[in-house]
Amino acid sequence: MLGLGNSITGGASAESVLDLSSKVFHVSGFNVTSSIVSGEKLVSAMENLADGSSITVGQSVDNKKPIHDVAGKGVHFPFTSAAGQVDQLDLSSAITLTDAFTVFFVSKQSTPGEQTDAYQFVTGSFTDTNNKSSIFLFTQEDDGSDPYFNIRAAQSGTSDEIGIEQFQEGIPSTAKSFICITKDAGVNATVKVYQSTANKLVEEISDNDFDANIDFVIDQIGGFEPFQNPSGGTAVPQGNMHLYELGVYNVALTEAQVYELSNDMISKHSIE
């Protein structure tokens, strides 16, 4: 078992991790539909690259469309104080993860200086106050240093989380990075969180707290963080990120598979 903060090396699996049938959702800044709206290139859709999935992702309301970063091959969800204009992409149907799963993403925080605690809400869902899910990072530093991470969910009023934990490597949240979360069972689970930094993969967190029999549901990218106040407000955590890649598997990837996926993302998105 690897200790926290240890780097990981390993060989690639026989089948490419990106081609596994267990991948149920996958979007990339390389596969975006956008158009000029009031002088800005705004994203109306991202292609779902998961084979066999009928789920689409997009936004029809201009004020809520994120910005297409054409040169950077990403999608920008800037922080805004206008509650009705917080950028969010919606899935056409929710992904409900009942047992083991993996979620990975490549991102960086947008504007740390505009909130006391600068949040970067990546993905999750809000059905009602008793049913919601969230993956987010935040930092108390203007330069994005010393980021904290959390994943949490609530189902029928019962909630669970790993708790807010600080990354050991302390890579600034304003730097582009690959982050991967694996949960190895639906109950009595171990959650591991990995981050790529300086061309190596580090296991940042290994936690047994997020172990209740609660579904994790994904139906949005960006938008308001569901546990704080999904109806909005200028101080409420929101997307506030540059997103380059996001993928979901309905299994927990092995360390070797996460290592391979990390290498793929480092190469694809020029992570330094």
C-alpha positions as CSV (number, residue, x, y, z in Angstrom):
1,M,0.0,0.0,0.0
2,L,1.4,3.4,-0.9
3,G,1.7,6.0,1.7
4,L,0.2,9.5,1.3
5,G,2.4,11.7,-0.7
6,N,4.3,8.9,-2.4
7,S,4.7,8.9,-6.2
8,I,3.3,6.0,-8.3
9,T,4.9,4.3,-11.2
10,G,3.5,1.4,-13.2
11,G,2.9,-0.2,-16.6
12,A,-0.1,0.4,-18.8
13,S,-2.9,-2.1,-18.9
14,A,-3.5,-4.3,-22.0
15,E,-6.6,-2.2,-23.0
16,S,-6.5,1.5,-23.0
17,V,-8.2,3.0,-19.9
18,L,-9.9,5.5,-22.1
19,D,-11.5,2.6,-24.1
20,L,-12.9,0.7,-21.2
21,S,-16.6,-0.1,-21.3
22,S,-16.9,1.0,-17.7
23,K,-16.4,4.6,-18.8
24,V,-20.0,6.0,-18.7
25,F,-19.2,9.7,-19.3
26,H,-16.4,11.7,-20.8
27,V,-16.1,15.3,-22.0
28,S,-13.1,17.2,-23.3
29,G,-12.1,20.7,-24.2
30,F,-11.1,19.3,-27.6
31,N,-14.7,18.4,-28.4
32,V,-16.8,21.5,-27.9
33,T,-19.6,23.3,-29.7
34,S,-19.5,27.0,-29.4
35,S,-20.6,30.2,-31.1
36,I,-20.2,34.0,-30.8
37,V,-22.7,35.6,-28.4
38,S,-22.3,39.3,-27.7
39,G,-18.7,39.2,-28.7
40,E,-17.7,36.2,-26.7
41,K,-17.3,32.6,-27.8
42,L,-19.7,30.7,-25.6
43,V,-20.1,26.9,-25.2
44,S,-23.5,25.4,-25.9
45,A,-22.4,21.7,-25.8
46,M,-19.6,19.3,-25.1
47,E,-19.5,16.0,-26.9
48,N,-19.9,12.9,-24.7
49,L,-17.0,10.6,-25.7
50,A,-18.2,7.5,-23.8
51,D,-19.1,4.8,-26.3
52,G,-22.7,3.7,-26.0
53,S,-23.8,6.5,-23.8
54,S,-26.9,8.6,-24.9
55,I,-26.2,11.3,-22.4
56,T,-25.6,14.8,-23.8
57,V,-24.3,17.9,-22.0
58,G,-25.0,21.5,-22.8
59,Q,-26.6,24.8,-22.0
60,S,-29.3,26.7,-23.9
61,V,-29.4,29.9,-21.8
62,D,-26.8,32.4,-23.1
63,N,-26.2,34.0,-19.7
64,K,-25.3,30.6,-18.3
65,K,-23.0,29.4,-21.1
66,P,-19.3,29.0,-20.1
67,I,-16.6,30.5,-22.3
68,H,-14.8,28.5,-24.9
69,D,-11.1,28.8,-24.4
70,V,-10.2,27.8,-28.0
71,A,-6.4,28.3,-27.7
72,G,-6.2,26.4,-24.3
73,K,-8.6,23.6,-25.4
74,G,-10.8,24.2,-22.4
75,V,-14.0,25.5,-21.1
76,H,-14.0,28.5,-18.7
77,F,-16.5,28.9,-15.9
78,P,-15.6,32.3,-14.5
79,F,-16.7,33.5,-11.1
80,T,-19.5,36.0,-11.3
81,S,-21.4,38.0,-8.7
82,A,-24.6,38.0,-10.8
83,A,-26.6,35.1,-9.4
84,G,-28.6,34.6,-12.6
85,Q,-25.5,34.3,-14.8
86,V,-23.5,31.6,-13.2
87,D,-22.2,29.3,-15.9
88,Q,-23.3,25.7,-15.8
89,L,-23.5,22.8,-18.2
90,D,-26.3,20.3,-17.7
91,L,-26.4,16.5,-18.4
92,S,-29.5,15.3,-20.3
93,S,-30.0,12.6,-17.7
94,A,-28.3,12.0,-14.4
95,I,-25.5,9.5,-13.8
96,T,-26.2,7.6,-10.6
97,L,-23.2,5.8,-9.1
98,T,-24.4,3.3,-6.6
99,D,-21.3,1.2,-5.9
100,A,-17.7,1.6,-6.9
101,F,-16.8,4.5,-9.2
102,T,-14.0,6.7,-10.6
103,V,-14.2,10.4,-11.4
104,F,-11.3,12.2,-13.0
105,F,-10.8,15.7,-14.3
106,V,-8.2,18.2,-15.6
107,S,-8.8,21.7,-14.4
108,K,-7.4,24.8,-12.8
109,Q,-9.1,27.4,-10.6
110,S,-10.2,30.6,-12.3
111,T,-10.1,33.6,-9.9
112,P,-9.0,32.8,-6.4
113,G,-8.9,36.5,-5.3
114,E,-12.6,37.1,-5.8
115,Q,-13.9,35.1,-2.8
116,T,-12.7,34.8,0.8
117,D,-12.3,31.1,0.3
118,A,-12.0,30.6,-3.4
119,Y,-14.0,27.5,-4.4
120,Q,-13.8,25.5,-7.5
121,F,-17.0,23.4,-7.8
122,V,-16.4,20.7,-10.5
123,T,-19.4,18.4,-10.7
124,G,-22.3,16.9,-8.7
125,S,-26.1,17.4,-8.6
126,F,-29.0,19.0,-6.7
127,T,-32.4,17.3,-6.7
128,D,-33.5,18.8,-3.4
129,T,-32.1,19.5,0.1
130,N,-32.1,15.8,1.0
131,N,-30.5,14.6,-2.3
132,K,-27.4,16.2,-3.6
133,S,-23.7,15.5,-4.5
134,S,-20.6,17.5,-4.8
135,I,-16.9,17.5,-5.7
136,F,-15.0,20.7,-5.0
137,L,-11.7,22.3,-4.1
138,F,-11.1,25.5,-2.3
139,T,-8.2,27.6,-1.1
140,Q,-7.8,30.5,1.4
141,E,-4.8,32.0,-0.5
142,D,-5.0,34.6,-3.3
143,D,-2.4,32.7,-5.3
144,G,-4.3,29.4,-5.1
145,S,-1.8,27.7,-2.9
146,D,-2.5,25.0,-0.3
147,P,-5.7,23.7,-1.8
148,Y,-8.3,21.6,0.1
149,F,-10.5,18.9,-1.4
150,N,-13.9,17.4,-0.6
151,I,-16.4,14.9,-2.0
152,R,-19.7,14.5,-0.4
153,A,-23.3,13.3,-1.0
154,A,-26.7,13.1,0.6
155,Q,-29.5,10.7,-0.2
156,S,-32.9,10.7,1.5
157,G,-31.6,13.0,4.1
158,T,-28.5,10.9,5.0
159,S,-25.2,12.5,4.2
160,D,-21.6,11.4,4.1
161,E,-18.2,12.8,3.0
162,I,-14.5,12.3,3.3
163,G,-14.3,15.6,5.1
164,I,-12.3,18.6,3.9
165,E,-8.7,17.5,3.5
166,Q,-5.6,19.4,2.3
167,F,-3.5,18.1,-0.5
168,Q,-0.1,17.1,0.8
169,E,1.8,18.3,-2.3
170,G,0.3,21.7,-2.0
171,I,0.1,22.3,-5.8
172,P,-1.6,25.7,-6.4
173,S,-5.2,25.3,-7.5
174,T,-4.4,27.9,-10.2
175,A,-2.1,25.4,-11.9
176,K,-3.5,23.0,-14.4
177,S,-3.6,19.5,-12.8
178,F,-5.1,16.0,-13.2
179,I,-7.2,14.8,-10.2
180,C,-8.7,11.4,-10.0
181,I,-11.1,10.0,-7.3
182,T,-11.7,6.3,-6.8
183,K,-14.3,4.7,-4.5
184,D,-13.9,1.0,-4.3
185,A,-17.4,0.0,-3.0
186,G,-20.9,1.2,-2.4
187,V,-20.6,0.8,1.4
188,N,-17.6,0.4,3.8
189,A,-15.5,2.0,1.0
190,T,-12.0,3.4,0.7
191,V,-11.8,6.6,-1.3
192,K,-8.5,7.6,-2.8
193,V,-7.6,10.9,-4.4
194,Y,-4.7,11.3,-6.8
195,Q,-3.1,14.3,-8.3
196,S,-0.5,14.6,-11.1
197,T,2.3,17.0,-10.5
198,A,5.7,17.5,-12.1
199,N,5.1,14.5,-14.4
200,K,4.4,12.1,-11.5
201,L,1.3,10.8,-9.9
202,V,0.8,11.3,-6.1
203,E,-1.8,9.7,-3.9
204,E,-3.0,12.7,-1.9
205,I,-5.8,11.2,0.1
206,S,-6.8,7.7,1.3
207,D,-9.9,7.8,3.5
208,N,-12.5,5.4,4.9
209,D,-15.0,8.1,6.0
210,F,-17.1,8.3,2.8
211,D,-18.4,4.7,3.4
212,A,-22.2,5.0,3.8
213,N,-24.6,3.4,1.4
214,I,-25.3,6.6,-0.5
215,D,-25.5,7.2,-4.2
216,F,-23.2,9.8,-5.8
217,V,-25.2,11.5,-8.6
218,I,-23.8,13.7,-11.4
219,D,-26.1,15.9,-13.5
220,Q,-24.2,19.2,-13.8
221,I,-20.8,20.7,-14.5
222,G,-20.0,24.0,-12.8
223,G,-22.9,26.1,-11.5
224,F,-23.6,26.7,-7.8
225,E,-22.2,24.2,-5.2
226,P,-25.2,22.2,-4.1
227,F,-24.5,22.0,-0.4
228,Q,-24.0,25.7,0.2
229,N,-27.0,27.3,-1.5
230,P,-28.0,26.0,-4.9
231,S,-30.5,28.8,-5.4
232,G,-27.6,31.3,-5.7
233,G,-26.1,34.4,-4.2
234,T,-22.9,36.3,-4.7
235,A,-20.9,34.6,-1.9
236,V,-22.0,31.1,-2.8
237,P,-19.3,28.7,-4.2
238,Q,-19.6,28.1,-7.9
239,G,-17.7,26.5,-10.8
240,N,-15.0,29.2,-10.9
241,M,-12.6,27.0,-13.1
242,H,-11.0,26.2,-16.4
243,L,-12.1,22.7,-17.2
244,Y,-10.1,20.7,-19.8
245,E,-11.4,17.1,-19.2
246,L,-13.9,15.2,-17.1
247,G,-14.7,11.5,-17.1
248,V,-16.7,9.0,-15.0
249,Y,-16.4,5.2,-14.7
250,N,-18.7,2.9,-12.9
251,V,-15.8,0.9,-11.4
252,A,-12.8,1.9,-9.2
253,L,-9.8,2.1,-11.5
254,T,-6.6,0.4,-10.2
255,E,-3.6,2.4,-9.4
256,A,-1.9,1.2,-12.6
257,Q,-5.0,2.4,-14.6
258,V,-5.0,5.7,-12.8
259,Y,-1.3,6.0,-13.6
260,E,-2.0,5.3,-17.3
261,L,-4.8,7.8,-17.4
262,S,-2.6,10.4,-15.7
263,N,0.0,10.0,-18.4
264,D,-2.6,10.3,-21.1
265,M,-3.9,13.6,-19.6
266,I,-0.5,15.0,-18.9
267,S,0.4,14.5,-22.6
268,K,-2.9,15.7,-24.0
269,H,-3.2,18.8,-21.9
270,S,0.5,19.7,-21.5
271,I,0.4,19.5,-17.7
272,E,3.7,20.6,-16.2
